[in-house]
């Protein structure tokens, strides 16, 4: 995965499970951009917090 902010390749990926959903947390080692995604596509932080809250 490529960082959308600084275009660095190879963001750190951490697989997590939130409210029964598989999500991936991506963190860039260069600019510290953070991104979330699910198998269906990108997730906003608001969406992730919403999922965690409902559970
Ligand atoms: Zn970056």
mmCIF file of the protein (N, C-alpha, C, O) and its ligand, coordinates in Angstrom:
data_MODEL
# 
_entry.id   MODEL 
# 
loop_
_entity.id 
_entity.type 
_entity.pdbx_number_of_molecules 
1 polymer     1 
2 non-polymer 1 
# 
_entity_poly.entity_id                      1 
_entity_poly.type                           'polypeptide(L)' 
_entity_poly.nstd_linkage                   no 
_entity_poly.nstd_monomer                   no 
_entity_poly.pdbx_seq_one_letter_code       
;(UNK)(UNK)(UNK)(UNK)(UNK)(UNK)(UNK)(UNK)(UNK)(UNK)(UNK)(UNK)(UNK)(UNK)(UNK)(UNK)
(UNK)(UNK)(UNK)(UNK)(UNK)(UNK)(UNK)(UNK)(UNK)(UNK)(UNK)(UNK)(UNK)(UNK)(UNK)(UNK)
(UNK)(UNK)(UNK)(UNK)(UNK)(UNK)(UNK)(UNK)(UNK)(UNK)(UNK)(UNK)(UNK)(UNK)(UNK)(UNK)
(UNK)(UNK)(UNK)(UNK)(UNK)(UNK)(UNK)
;
_entity_poly.pdbx_seq_one_letter_code_can   XXXXXXXXXXXXXXXXXXXXXXXXXXXXXXXXXXXXXXXXXXXXXXXXXXXXXXX 
_entity_poly.pdbx_strand_id                 A 
# 
loop_
_entity_poly_seq.entity_id 
_entity_poly_seq.num 
_entity_poly_seq.mon_id 
_entity_poly_seq.hetero 
1 1  UNK n 
1 2  UNK n 
1 3  UNK n 
1 4  UNK n 
1 5  UNK n 
1 6  UNK n 
1 7  UNK n 
1 8  UNK n 
1 9  UNK n 
1 10 UNK n 
1 11 UNK n 
1 12 UNK n 
1 13 UNK n 
1 14 UNK n 
1 15 UNK n 
1 16 UNK n 
1 17 UNK n 
1 18 UNK n 
1 19 UNK n 
1 20 UNK n 
1 21 UNK n 
1 22 UNK n 
1 23 UNK n 
1 24 UNK n 
1 25 UNK n 
1 26 UNK n 
1 27 UNK n 
1 28 UNK n 
1 29 UNK n 
1 30 UNK n 
1 31 UNK n 
1 32 UNK n 
1 33 UNK n 
1 34 UNK n 
1 35 UNK n 
1 36 UNK n 
1 37 UNK n 
1 38 UNK n 
1 39 UNK n 
1 40 UNK n 
1 41 UNK n 
1 42 UNK n 
1 43 UNK n 
1 44 UNK n 
1 45 UNK n 
1 46 UNK n 
1 47 UNK n 
1 48 UNK n 
1 49 UNK n 
1 50 UNK n 
1 51 UNK n 
1 52 UNK n 
1 53 UNK n 
1 54 UNK n 
1 55 UNK n 
# 
loop_
_struct_asym.id 
_struct_asym.entity_id 
A 1 
B 2 
# 
loop_
_chem_comp.id 
_chem_comp.type 
_chem_comp.mon_nstd_flag 
UNK 'L-peptide linking' . 
ZN  non-polymer         . 
# 
_pdbx_entity_nonpoly.entity_id   2 
_pdbx_entity_nonpoly.name        ? 
_pdbx_entity_nonpoly.comp_id     ZN 
# 
_pdbx_nonpoly_scheme.asym_id         B 
_pdbx_nonpoly_scheme.entity_id       2 
_pdbx_nonpoly_scheme.mon_id          ZN 
_pdbx_nonpoly_scheme.ndb_seq_num     1 
_pdbx_nonpoly_scheme.pdb_seq_num     101 
_pdbx_nonpoly_scheme.auth_seq_num    101 
_pdbx_nonpoly_scheme.pdb_mon_id      ZN 
_pdbx_nonpoly_scheme.auth_mon_id     ZN 
_pdbx_nonpoly_scheme.pdb_strand_id   A 
_pdbx_nonpoly_scheme.pdb_ins_code    . 
# 
loop_
_atom_site.group_PDB 
_atom_site.id 
_atom_site.type_symbol 
_atom_site.label_atom_id 
_atom_site.label_alt_id 
_atom_site.label_comp_id 
_atom_site.label_asym_id 
_atom_site.label_entity_id 
_atom_site.label_seq_id 
_atom_site.pdbx_PDB_ins_code 
_atom_site.Cartn_x 
_atom_site.Cartn_y 
_atom_site.Cartn_z 
_atom_site.occupancy 
_atom_site.B_iso_or_equiv 
_atom_site.pdbx_formal_charge 
_atom_site.auth_seq_id 
_atom_site.auth_comp_id 
_atom_site.auth_asym_id 
_atom_site.auth_atom_id 
_atom_site.pdbx_PDB_model_num 
ATOM   1   N  N  . UNK A 1 1  ? 0.847   -1.203 0.000  1.00 0.00 ? 1   UNK A N  1 
ATOM   2   C  CA . UNK A 1 1  ? 0.000   0.000  0.000  1.00 0.00 ? 1   UNK A CA 1 
ATOM   3   C  C  . UNK A 1 1  ? 0.880   1.250  0.000  1.00 0.00 ? 1   UNK A C  1 
ATOM   4   O  O  . UNK A 1 1  ? 1.898   1.313  0.688  1.00 0.00 ? 1   UNK A O  1 
ATOM   5   N  N  . UNK A 1 2  ? 0.465   2.231  -0.781 1.00 0.00 ? 2   UNK A N  1 
ATOM   6   C  CA . UNK A 1 2  ? 1.223   3.470  -0.914 1.00 0.00 ? 2   UNK A CA 1 
ATOM   7   C  C  . UNK A 1 2  ? 0.576   4.572  -0.071 1.00 0.00 ? 2   UNK A C  1 
ATOM   8   O  O  . UNK A 1 2  ? -0.646  4.709  -0.034 1.00 0.00 ? 2   UNK A O  1 
ATOM   9   N  N  . UNK A 1 3  ? 1.417   5.347  0.598  1.00 0.00 ? 3   UNK A N  1 
ATOM   10  C  CA . UNK A 1 3  ? 0.906   6.451  1.404  1.00 0.00 ? 3   UNK A CA 1 
ATOM   11  C  C  . UNK A 1 3  ? 0.273   7.505  0.495  1.00 0.00 ? 3   UNK A C  1 
ATOM   12  O  O  . UNK A 1 3  ? 0.871   7.921  -0.497 1.00 0.00 ? 3   UNK A O  1 
ATOM   13  N  N  . UNK A 1 4  ? -0.926  7.923  0.842  1.00 0.00 ? 4   UNK A N  1 
ATOM   14  C  CA . UNK A 1 4  ? -1.620  8.899  0.002  1.00 0.00 ? 4   UNK A CA 1 
ATOM   15  C  C  . UNK A 1 4  ? -1.080  10.311 0.218  1.00 0.00 ? 4   UNK A C  1 
ATOM   16  O  O  . UNK A 1 4  ? -1.366  11.217 -0.566 1.00 0.00 ? 4   UNK A O  1 
ATOM   17  N  N  . UNK A 1 5  ? -0.308  10.493 1.270  1.00 0.00 ? 5   UNK A N  1 
ATOM   18  C  CA . UNK A 1 5  ? 0.203   11.834 1.554  1.00 0.00 ? 5   UNK A CA 1 
ATOM   19  C  C  . UNK A 1 5  ? 1.602   12.057 0.961  1.00 0.00 ? 5   UNK A C  1 
ATOM   20  O  O  . UNK A 1 5  ? 1.838   13.048 0.270  1.00 0.00 ? 5   UNK A O  1 
ATOM   21  N  N  . UNK A 1 6  ? 2.535   11.116 1.241  1.00 0.00 ? 6   UNK A N  1 
ATOM   22  C  CA . UNK A 1 6  ? 3.920   11.331 0.792  1.00 0.00 ? 6   UNK A CA 1 
ATOM   23  C  C  . UNK A 1 6  ? 4.347   10.323 -0.262 1.00 0.00 ? 6   UNK A C  1 
ATOM   24  O  O  . UNK A 1 6  ? 5.489   10.362 -0.719 1.00 0.00 ? 6   UNK A O  1 
ATOM   25  N  N  . UNK A 1 7  ? 3.453   9.419  -0.660 1.00 0.00 ? 7   UNK A N  1 
ATOM   26  C  CA . UNK A 1 7  ? 3.695   8.451  -1.738 1.00 0.00 ? 7   UNK A CA 1 
ATOM   27  C  C  . UNK A 1 7  ? 4.733   7.403  -1.374 1.00 0.00 ? 7   UNK A C  1 
ATOM   28  O  O  . UNK A 1 7  ? 5.225   6.705  -2.261 1.00 0.00 ? 7   UNK A O  1 
ATOM   29  N  N  . UNK A 1 8  ? 5.075   7.272  -0.135 1.00 0.00 ? 8   UNK A N  1 
ATOM   30  C  CA . UNK A 1 8  ? 5.996   6.213  0.281  1.00 0.00 ? 8   UNK A CA 1 
ATOM   31  C  C  . UNK A 1 8  ? 5.322   4.848  0.110  1.00 0.00 ? 8   UNK A C  1 
ATOM   32  O  O  . UNK A 1 8  ? 4.145   4.678  0.431  1.00 0.00 ? 8   UNK A O  1 
ATOM   33  N  N  . UNK A 1 9  ? 6.087   3.883  -0.401 1.00 0.00 ? 9   UNK A N  1 
ATOM   34  C  CA . UNK A 1 9  ? 5.571   2.521  -0.529 1.00 0.00 ? 9   UNK A CA 1 
ATOM   35  C  C  . UNK A 1 9  ? 5.789   1.775  0.787  1.00 0.00 ? 9   UNK A C  1 
ATOM   36  O  O  . UNK A 1 9  ? 6.712   2.081  1.540  1.00 0.00 ? 9   UNK A O  1 
ATOM   37  N  N  . UNK A 1 10 ? 4.946   0.815  1.046  1.00 0.00 ? 10  UNK A N  1 
ATOM   38  C  CA . UNK A 1 10 ? 5.181   -0.074 2.174  1.00 0.00 ? 10  UNK A CA 1 
ATOM   39  C  C  . UNK A 1 10 ? 4.802   0.500  3.511  1.00 0.00 ? 10  UNK A C  1 
ATOM   40  O  O  . UNK A 1 10 ? 5.608   0.522  4.441  1.00 0.00 ? 10  UNK A O  1 
ATOM   41  N  N  . UNK A 1 11 ? 3.564   0.971  3.608  1.00 0.00 ? 11  UNK A N  1 
ATOM   42  C  CA . UNK A 1 11 ? 3.077   1.395  4.913  1.00 0.00 ? 11  UNK A CA 1 
ATOM   43  C  C  . UNK A 1 11 ? 2.959   0.176  5.830  1.00 0.00 ? 11  UNK A C  1 
ATOM   44  O  O  . UNK A 1 11 ? 2.720   -0.940 5.368  1.00 0.00 ? 11  UNK A O  1 
ATOM   45  N  N  . UNK A 1 12 ? 3.128   0.399  7.112  1.00 0.00 ? 12  UNK A N  1 
ATOM   46  C  CA . UNK A 1 12 ? 2.945   -0.672 8.089  1.00 0.00 ? 12  UNK A CA 1 
ATOM   47  C  C  . UNK A 1 12 ? 1.458   -1.018 8.154  1.00 0.00 ? 12  UNK A C  1 
ATOM   48  O  O  . UNK A 1 12 ? 0.607   -0.132 8.240  1.00 0.00 ? 12  UNK A O  1 
ATOM   49  N  N  . UNK A 1 13 ? 1.162   -2.299 8.111  1.00 0.00 ? 13  UNK A N  1 
ATOM   50  C  CA . UNK A 1 13 ? -0.236  -2.734 8.165  1.00 0.00 ? 13  UNK A CA 1 
ATOM   51  C  C  . UNK A 1 13 ? -0.476  -3.538 9.430  1.00 0.00 ? 13  UNK A C  1 
ATOM   52  O  O  . UNK A 1 13 ? 0.272   -4.464 9.745  1.00 0.00 ? 13  UNK A O  1 
ATOM   53  N  N  . UNK A 1 14 ? -1.512  -3.180 10.137 1.00 0.00 ? 14  UNK A N  1 
ATOM   54  C  CA . UNK A 1 14 ? -1.894  -3.925 11.339 1.00 0.00 ? 14  UNK A CA 1 
ATOM   55  C  C  . UNK A 1 14 ? -3.337  -4.371 11.177 1.00 0.00 ? 14  UNK A C  1 
ATOM   56  O  O  . UNK A 1 14 ? -4.241  -3.550 11.025 1.00 0.00 ? 14  UNK A O  1 
ATOM   57  N  N  . UNK A 1 15 ? -3.544  -5.690 11.211 1.00 0.00 ? 15  UNK A N  1 
ATOM   58  C  CA . UNK A 1 15 ? -4.883  -6.224 11.062 1.00 0.00 ? 15  UNK A CA 1 
ATOM   59  C  C  . UNK A 1 15 ? -5.603  -6.188 12.410 1.00 0.00 ? 15  UNK A C  1 
ATOM   60  O  O  . UNK A 1 15 ? -5.060  -6.619 13.427 1.00 0.00 ? 15  UNK A O  1 
ATOM   61  N  N  . UNK A 1 16 ? -6.814  -5.674 12.405 1.00 0.00 ? 16  UNK A N  1 
ATOM   62  C  CA . UNK A 1 16 ? -7.579  -5.594 13.643 1.00 0.00 ? 16  UNK A CA 1 
ATOM   63  C  C  . UNK A 1 16 ? -8.983  -6.094 13.392 1.00 0.00 ? 16  UNK A C  1 
ATOM   64  O  O  . UNK A 1 16 ? -9.429  -6.202 12.249 1.00 0.00 ? 16  UNK A O  1 
ATOM   65  N  N  . UNK A 1 17 ? -9.673  -6.396 14.476 1.00 0.00 ? 17  UNK A N  1 
ATOM   66  C  CA . UNK A 1 17 ? -11.063 -6.803 14.367 1.00 0.00 ? 17  UNK A CA 1 
ATOM   67  C  C  . UNK A 1 17 ? -11.893 -5.878 15.237 1.00 0.00 ? 17  UNK A C  1 
ATOM   68  O  O  . UNK A 1 17 ? -11.734 -5.843 16.458 1.00 0.00 ? 17  UNK A O  1 
ATOM   69  N  N  . UNK A 1 18 ? -12.779 -5.133 14.598 1.00 0.00 ? 18  UNK A N  1 
ATOM   70  C  CA . UNK A 1 18 ? -13.618 -4.195 15.336 1.00 0.00 ? 18  UNK A CA 1 
ATOM   71  C  C  . UNK A 1 18 ? -15.073 -4.569 15.104 1.00 0.00 ? 18  UNK A C  1 
ATOM   72  O  O  . UNK A 1 18 ? -15.555 -4.569 13.972 1.00 0.00 ? 18  UNK A O  1 
ATOM   73  N  N  . UNK A 1 19 ? -15.764 -4.887 16.190 1.00 0.00 ? 19  UNK A N  1 
ATOM   74  C  CA . UNK A 1 19 ? -17.179 -5.251 16.116 1.00 0.00 ? 19  UNK A CA 1 
ATOM   75  C  C  . UNK A 1 19 ? -17.419 -6.369 15.106 1.00 0.00 ? 19  UNK A C  1 
ATOM   76  O  O  . UNK A 1 19 ? -18.414 -6.353 14.381 1.00 0.00 ? 19  UNK A O  1 
ATOM   77  N  N  . UNK A 1 20 ? -16.496 -7.351 15.060 1.00 0.00 ? 20  UNK A N  1 
ATOM   78  C  CA . UNK A 1 20 ? -16.662 -8.491 14.182 1.00 0.00 ? 20  UNK A CA 1 
ATOM   79  C  C  . UNK A 1 20 ? -16.246 -8.244 12.749 1.00 0.00 ? 20  UNK A C  1 
ATOM   80  O  O  . UNK A 1 20 ? -16.355 -9.138 11.910 1.00 0.00 ? 20  UNK A O  1 
ATOM   81  N  N  . UNK A 1 21 ? -15.765 -7.033 12.453 1.00 0.00 ? 21  UNK A N  1 
ATOM   82  C  CA . UNK A 1 21 ? -15.335 -6.704 11.092 1.00 0.00 ? 21  UNK A CA 1 
ATOM   83  C  C  . UNK A 1 21 ? -13.816 -6.685 11.030 1.00 0.00 ? 21  UNK A C  1 
ATOM   84  O  O  . UNK A 1 21 ? -13.150 -6.124 11.900 1.00 0.00 ? 21  UNK A O  1 
ATOM   85  N  N  . UNK A 1 22 ? -13.278 -7.310 9.981  1.00 0.00 ? 22  UNK A N  1 
ATOM   86  C  CA . UNK A 1 22 ? -11.835 -7.238 9.757  1.00 0.00 ? 22  UNK A CA 1 
ATOM   87  C  C  . UNK A 1 22 ? -11.487 -5.873 9.186  1.00 0.00 ? 22  UNK A C  1 
ATOM   88  O  O  . UNK A 1 22 ? -12.020 -5.472 8.151  1.00 0.00 ? 22  UNK A O  1 
ATOM   89  N  N  . UNK A 1 23 ? -10.614 -5.180 9.843  1.00 0.00 ? 23  UNK A N  1 
ATOM   90  C  CA . UNK A 1 23 ? -10.151 -3.899 9.309  1.00 0.00 ? 23  UNK A CA 1 
ATOM   91  C  C  . UNK A 1 23 ? -8.627  -3.866 9.348  1.00 0.00 ? 23  UNK A C  1 
ATOM   92  O  O  . UNK A 1 23 ? -7.998  -4.546 10.159 1.00 0.00 ? 23  UNK A O  1 
ATOM   93  N  N  . UNK A 1 24 ? -8.054  -3.077 8.474  1.00 0.00 ? 24  UNK A N  1 
ATOM   94  C  CA . UNK A 1 24 ? -6.611  -2.898 8.428  1.00 0.00 ? 24  UNK A CA 1 
ATOM   95  C  C  . UNK A 1 24 ? -6.273  -1.470 8.796  1.00 0.00 ? 24  UNK A C  1 
ATOM   96  O  O  . UNK A 1 24 ? -6.870  -0.524 8.284  1.00 0.00 ? 24  UNK A O  1 
ATOM   97  N  N  . UNK A 1 25 ? -5.312  -1.323 9.687  1.00 0.00 ? 25  UNK A N  1 
ATOM   98  C  CA . UNK A 1 25 ? -4.813  -0.021 10.060 1.00 0.00 ? 25  UNK A CA 1 
ATOM   99  C  C  . UNK A 1 25 ? -3.471  0.166  9.370  1.00 0.00 ? 25  UNK A C  1 
ATOM   100 O  O  . UNK A 1 25 ? -2.576  -0.665 9.522  1.00 0.00 ? 25  UNK A O  1 
ATOM   101 N  N  . UNK A 1 26 ? -3.323  1.247  8.615  1.00 0.00 ? 26  UNK A N  1 
ATOM   102 C  CA . UNK A 1 26 ? -2.084  1.513  7.898  1.00 0.00 ? 26  UNK A CA 1 
ATOM   103 C  C  . UNK A 1 26 ? -1.431  2.748  8.495  1.00 0.00 ? 26  UNK A C  1 
ATOM   104 O  O  . UNK A 1 26 ? -2.083  3.761  8.747  1.00 0.00 ? 26  UNK A O  1 
ATOM   105 N  N  . UNK A 1 27 ? -0.125  2.636  8.715  1.00 0.00 ? 27  UNK A N  1 
ATOM   106 C  CA . UNK A 1 27 ? 0.606   3.763  9.270  1.00 0.00 ? 27  UNK A CA 1 
ATOM   107 C  C  . UNK A 1 27 ? 1.862   3.986  8.441  1.00 0.00 ? 27  UNK A C  1 
ATOM   108 O  O  . UNK A 1 27 ? 2.579   3.036  8.130  1.00 0.00 ? 27  UNK A O  1 
ATOM   109 N  N  . UNK A 1 28 ? 2.129   5.230  8.085  1.00 0.00 ? 28  UNK A N  1 
ATOM   110 C  CA . UNK A 1 28 ? 3.291   5.557  7.266  1.00 0.00 ? 28  UNK A CA 1 
ATOM   111 C  C  . UNK A 1 28 ? 4.478   5.879  8.174  1.00 0.00 ? 28  UNK A C  1 
ATOM   112 O  O  . UNK A 1 28 ? 4.365   6.698  9.086  1.00 0.00 ? 28  UNK A O  1 
ATOM   113 N  N  . UNK A 1 29 ? 5.614   5.231  7.919  1.00 0.00 ? 29  UNK A N  1 
ATOM   114 C  CA . UNK A 1 29 ? 6.796   5.456  8.740  1.00 0.00 ? 29  UNK A CA 1 
ATOM   115 C  C  . UNK A 1 29 ? 7.490   6.774  8.447  1.00 0.00 ? 29  UNK A C  1 
ATOM   116 O  O  . UNK A 1 29 ? 8.344   7.204  9.222  1.00 0.00 ? 29  UNK A O  1 
ATOM   117 N  N  . UNK A 1 30 ? 7.143   7.423  7.346  1.00 0.00 ? 30  UNK A N  1 
ATOM   118 C  CA . UNK A 1 30 ? 7.809   8.668  6.992  1.00 0.00 ? 30  UNK A CA 1 
ATOM   119 C  C  . UNK A 1 30 ? 7.041   9.893  7.485  1.00 0.00 ? 30  UNK A C  1 
ATOM   120 O  O  . UNK A 1 30 ? 7.598   10.734 8.189  1.00 0.00 ? 30  UNK A O  1 
ATOM   121 N  N  . UNK A 1 31 ? 5.769   9.992  7.119  1.00 0.00 ? 31  UNK A N  1 
ATOM   122 C  CA . UNK A 1 31 ? 5.028   11.213 7.477  1.00 0.00 ? 31  UNK A CA 1 
ATOM   123 C  C  . UNK A 1 31 ? 3.987   10.950 8.564  1.00 0.00 ? 31  UNK A C  1 
ATOM   124 O  O  . UNK A 1 31 ? 3.271   11.864 8.973  1.00 0.00 ? 31  UNK A O  1 
ATOM   125 N  N  . UNK A 1 32 ? 3.903   9.705  9.030  1.00 0.00 ? 32  UNK A N  1 
ATOM   126 C  CA . UNK A 1 32 ? 2.981   9.339  10.109 1.00 0.00 ? 32  UNK A CA 1 
ATOM   127 C  C  . UNK A 1 32 ? 1.521   9.503  9.746  1.00 0.00 ? 32  UNK A C  1 
ATOM   128 O  O  . UNK A 1 32 ? 0.670   9.655  10.622 1.00 0.00 ? 32  UNK A O  1 
ATOM   129 N  N  . UNK A 1 33 ? 1.228   9.473  8.449  1.00 0.00 ? 33  UNK A N  1 
ATOM   130 C  CA . UNK A 1 33 ? -0.176  9.442  8.032  1.00 0.00 ? 33  UNK A CA 1 
ATOM   131 C  C  . UNK A 1 33 ? -0.794  8.131  8.491  1.00 0.00 ? 33  UNK A C  1 
ATOM   132 O  O  . UNK A 1 33 ? -0.129  7.095  8.512  1.00 0.00 ? 33  UNK A O  1 
ATOM   133 N  N  . UNK A 1 34 ? -2.058  8.179  8.853  1.00 0.00 ? 34  UNK A N  1 
ATOM   134 C  CA . UNK A 1 34 ? -2.753  6.978  9.297  1.00 0.00 ? 34  UNK A CA 1 
ATOM   135 C  C  . UNK A 1 34 ? -3.996  6.771  8.450  1.00 0.00 ? 34  UNK A C  1 
ATOM   136 O  O  . UNK A 1 34 ? -4.718  7.720  8.145  1.00 0.00 ? 34  UNK A O  1 
ATOM   137 N  N  . UNK A 1 35 ? -4.238  5.524  8.073  1.00 0.00 ? 35  UNK A N  1 
ATOM   138 C  CA . UNK A 1 35 ? -5.395  5.202  7.247  1.00 0.00 ? 35  UNK A CA 1 
ATOM   139 C  C  . UNK A 1 35 ? -6.011  3.897  7.718  1.00 0.00 ? 35  UNK A C  1 
ATOM   140 O  O  . UNK A 1 35 ? -5.323  3.015  8.231  1.00 0.00 ? 35  UNK A O  1 
ATOM   141 N  N  . UNK A 1 36 ? -7.296  3.792  7.537  1.00 0.00 ? 36  UNK A N  1 
ATOM   142 C  CA . UNK A 1 36 ? -8.012  2.556  7.857  1.00 0.00 ? 36  UNK A CA 1 
ATOM   143 C  C  . UNK A 1 36 ? -8.642  2.033  6.587  1.00 0.00 ? 36  UNK A C  1 
ATOM   144 O  O  . UNK A 1 36 ? -9.051  2.805  5.719  1.00 0.00 ? 36  UNK A O  1 
ATOM   145 N  N  . UNK A 1 37 ? -8.717  0.721  6.481  1.00 0.00 ? 37  UNK A N  1 
ATOM   146 C  CA . UNK A 1 37 ? -9.449  0.164  5.354  1.00 0.00 ? 37  UNK A CA 1 
ATOM   147 C  C  . UNK A 1 37 ? -10.075 -1.162 5.750  1.00 0.00 ? 37  UNK A C  1 
ATOM   148 O  O  . UNK A 1 37 ? -9.656  -1.802 6.715  1.00 0.00 ? 37  UNK A O  1 
ATOM   149 N  N  . UNK A 1 38 ? -11.072 -1.557 5.000  1.00 0.00 ? 38  UNK A N  1 
ATOM   150 C  CA . UNK A 1 38 ? -11.720 -2.850 5.159  1.00 0.00 ? 38  UNK A CA 1 
ATOM   151 C  C  . UNK A 1 38 ? -11.541 -3.586 3.836  1.00 0.00 ? 38  UNK A C  1 
ATOM   152 O  O  . UNK A 1 38 ? -11.078 -2.993 2.862  1.00 0.00 ? 38  UNK A O  1 
ATOM   153 N  N  . UNK A 1 39 ? -11.905 -4.881 3.784  1.00 0.00 ? 39  UNK A N  1 
ATOM   154 C  CA . UNK A 1 39 ? -11.804 -5.587 2.495  1.00 0.00 ? 39  UNK A CA 1 
ATOM   155 C  C  . UNK A 1 39 ? -12.608 -4.891 1.396  1.00 0.00 ? 39  UNK A C  1 
ATOM   156 O  O  . UNK A 1 39 ? -12.309 -5.069 0.215  1.00 0.00 ? 39  UNK A O  1 
ATOM   157 N  N  . UNK A 1 40 ? -13.606 -4.115 1.755  1.00 0.00 ? 40  UNK A N  1 
ATOM   158 C  CA . UNK A 1 40 ? -14.430 -3.442 0.750  1.00 0.00 ? 40  UNK A CA 1 
ATOM   159 C  C  . UNK A 1 40 ? -13.808 -2.139 0.264  1.00 0.00 ? 40  UNK A C  1 
ATOM   160 O  O  . UNK A 1 40 ? -14.176 -1.640 -0.799 1.00 0.00 ? 40  UNK A O  1 
ATOM   161 N  N  . UNK A 1 41 ? -12.864 -1.579 1.030  1.00 0.00 ? 41  UNK A N  1 
ATOM   162 C  CA . UNK A 1 41 ? -12.273 -0.321 0.605  1.00 0.00 ? 41  UNK A CA 1 
ATOM   163 C  C  . UNK A 1 41 ? -11.891 0.542  1.788  1.00 0.00 ? 41  UNK A C  1 
ATOM   164 O  O  . UNK A 1 41 ? -11.942 0.089  2.931  1.00 0.00 ? 41  UNK A O  1 
ATOM   165 N  N  . UNK A 1 42 ? -11.507 1.783  1.526  1.00 0.00 ? 42  UNK A N  1 
ATOM   166 C  CA . UNK A 1 42 ? -11.043 2.669  2.601  1.00 0.00 ? 42  UNK A CA 1 
ATOM   167 C  C  . UNK A 1 42 ? -12.156 2.981  3.607  1.00 0.00 ? 42  UNK A C  1 
ATOM   168 O  O  . UNK A 1 42 ? -13.333 3.057  3.255  1.00 0.00 ? 42  UNK A O  1 
ATOM   169 N  N  . UNK A 1 43 ? -11.755 3.155  4.847  1.00 0.00 ? 43  UNK A N  1 
ATOM   170 C  CA . UNK A 1 43 ? -12.680 3.552  5.900  1.00 0.00 ? 43  UNK A CA 1 
ATOM   171 C  C  . UNK A 1 43 ? -12.216 4.883  6.480  1.00 0.00 ? 43  UNK A C  1 
ATOM   172 O  O  . UNK A 1 43 ? -11.018 5.107  6.652  1.00 0.00 ? 43  UNK A O  1 
ATOM   173 N  N  . UNK A 1 44 ? -13.158 5.758  6.779  1.00 0.00 ? 44  UNK A N  1 
ATOM   174 C  CA . UNK A 1 44 ? -12.777 6.992  7.462  1.00 0.00 ? 44  UNK A CA 1 
ATOM   175 C  C  . UNK A 1 44 ? -12.638 6.705  8.955  1.00 0.00 ? 44  UNK A C  1 
ATOM   176 O  O  . UNK A 1 44 ? -13.201 5.737  9.466  1.00 0.00 ? 44  UNK A O  1 
ATOM   177 N  N  . UNK A 1 45 ? -11.893 7.546  9.637  1.00 0.00 ? 45  UNK A N  1 
ATOM   178 C  CA . UNK A 1 45 ? -11.730 7.368  11.081 1.00 0.00 ? 45  UNK A CA 1 
ATOM   179 C  C  . UNK A 1 45 ? -13.089 7.445  11.783 1.00 0.00 ? 45  UNK A C  1 
ATOM   180 O  O  . UNK A 1 45 ? -13.344 6.705  12.733 1.00 0.00 ? 45  UNK A O  1 
ATOM   181 N  N  . UNK A 1 46 ? -13.949 8.332  11.316 1.00 0.00 ? 46  UNK A N  1 
ATOM   182 C  CA . UNK A 1 46 ? -15.297 8.449  11.898 1.00 0.00 ? 46  UNK A CA 1 
ATOM   183 C  C  . UNK A 1 46 ? -16.041 7.124  11.823 1.00 0.00 ? 46  UNK A C  1 
ATOM   184 O  O  . UNK A 1 46 ? -16.717 6.721  12.770 1.00 0.00 ? 46  UNK A O  1 
ATOM   185 N  N  . UNK A 1 47 ? -15.907 6.457  10.689 1.00 0.00 ? 47  UNK A N  1 
ATOM   186 C  CA . UNK A 1 47 ? -16.583 5.174  10.472 1.00 0.00 ? 47  UNK A CA 1 
ATOM   187 C  C  . UNK A 1 47 ? -16.045 4.131  11.452 1.00 0.00 ? 47  UNK A C  1 
ATOM   188 O  O  . UNK A 1 47 ? -16.813 3.364  12.033 1.00 0.00 ? 47  UNK A O  1 
ATOM   189 N  N  . UNK A 1 48 ? -14.724 4.106  11.632 1.00 0.00 ? 48  UNK A N  1 
ATOM   190 C  CA . UNK A 1 48 ? -14.109 3.139  12.540 1.00 0.00 ? 48  UNK A CA 1 
ATOM   191 C  C  . UNK A 1 48 ? -14.574 3.388  13.970 1.00 0.00 ? 48  UNK A C  1 
ATOM   192 O  O  . UNK A 1 48 ? -14.911 2.450  14.692 1.00 0.00 ? 48  UNK A O  1 
ATOM   193 N  N  . UNK A 1 49 ? -14.590 4.659  14.374 1.00 0.00 ? 49  UNK A N  1 
ATOM   194 C  CA . UNK A 1 49 ? -15.025 4.990  15.732 1.00 0.00 ? 49  UNK A CA 1 
ATOM   195 C  C  . UNK A 1 49 ? -16.494 4.623  15.928 1.00 0.00 ? 49  UNK A C  1 
ATOM   196 O  O  . UNK A 1 49 ? -16.898 4.180  17.003 1.00 0.00 ? 49  UNK A O  1 
ATOM   197 N  N  . UNK A 1 50 ? -17.276 4.814  14.885 1.00 0.00 ? 50  UNK A N  1 
ATOM   198 C  CA . UNK A 1 50 ? -18.688 4.460  14.920 1.00 0.00 ? 50  UNK A CA 1 
ATOM   199 C  C  . UNK A 1 50 ? -18.871 2.954  15.117 1.00 0.00 ? 50  UNK A C  1 
ATOM   200 O  O  . UNK A 1 50 ? -19.711 2.521  15.906 1.00 0.00 ? 50  UNK A O  1 
ATOM   201 N  N  . UNK A 1 51 ? -18.086 2.169  14.399 1.00 0.00 ? 51  UNK A N  1 
ATOM   202 C  CA . UNK A 1 51 ? -18.142 0.713  14.537 1.00 0.00 ? 51  UNK A CA 1 
ATOM   203 C  C  . UNK A 1 51 ? -17.770 0.299  15.954 1.00 0.00 ? 51  UNK A C  1 
ATOM   204 O  O  . UNK A 1 51 ? -18.423 -0.559 16.548 1.00 0.00 ? 51  UNK A O  1 
ATOM   205 N  N  . UNK A 1 52 ? -16.719 0.910  16.492 1.00 0.00 ? 52  UNK A N  1 
ATOM   206 C  CA . UNK A 1 52 ? -16.254 0.549  17.840 1.00 0.00 ? 52  UNK A CA 1 
ATOM   207 C  C  . UNK A 1 52 ? -17.290 0.925  18.892 1.00 0.00 ? 52  UNK A C  1 
ATOM   208 O  O  . UNK A 1 52 ? -17.467 0.221  19.887 1.00 0.00 ? 52  UNK A O  1 
ATOM   209 N  N  . UNK A 1 53 ? -17.965 2.034  18.661 1.00 0.00 ? 53  UNK A N  1 
ATOM   210 C  CA . UNK A 1 53 ? -18.936 2.539  19.626 1.00 0.00 ? 53  UNK A CA 1 
ATOM   211 C  C  . UNK A 1 53 ? -20.175 1.634  19.697 1.00 0.00 ? 53  UNK A C  1 
ATOM   212 O  O  . UNK A 1 53 ? -20.726 1.387  20.769 1.00 0.00 ? 53  UNK A O  1 
ATOM   213 N  N  . UNK A 1 54 ? -20.593 1.148  18.521 1.00 0.00 ? 54  UNK A N  1 
ATOM   214 C  CA . UNK A 1 54 ? -21.807 0.342  18.456 1.00 0.00 ? 54  UNK A CA 1 
ATOM   215 C  C  . UNK A 1 54 ? -21.656 -1.012 19.123 1.00 0.00 ? 54  UNK A C  1 
ATOM   216 O  O  . UNK A 1 54 ? -22.636 -1.642 19.520 1.00 0.00 ? 54  UNK A O  1 
ATOM   217 N  N  . UNK A 1 55 ? -20.404 -1.449 19.237 1.00 0.00 ? 55  UNK A N  1 
ATOM   218 C  CA . UNK A 1 55 ? -20.193 -2.785 19.744 1.00 0.00 ? 55  UNK A CA 1 
ATOM   219 C  C  . UNK A 1 55 ? -20.271 -2.827 21.271 1.00 0.00 ? 55  UNK A C  1 
ATOM   220 O  O  . UNK A 1 55 ? -20.113 -3.892 21.867 1.00 0.00 ? 55  UNK A O  1 
HETATM 221 ZN ZN . ZN  B 2 .  ? 3.464   9.134  4.258  1.00 0.00 ? 101 ZN  A ZN 1 
# 
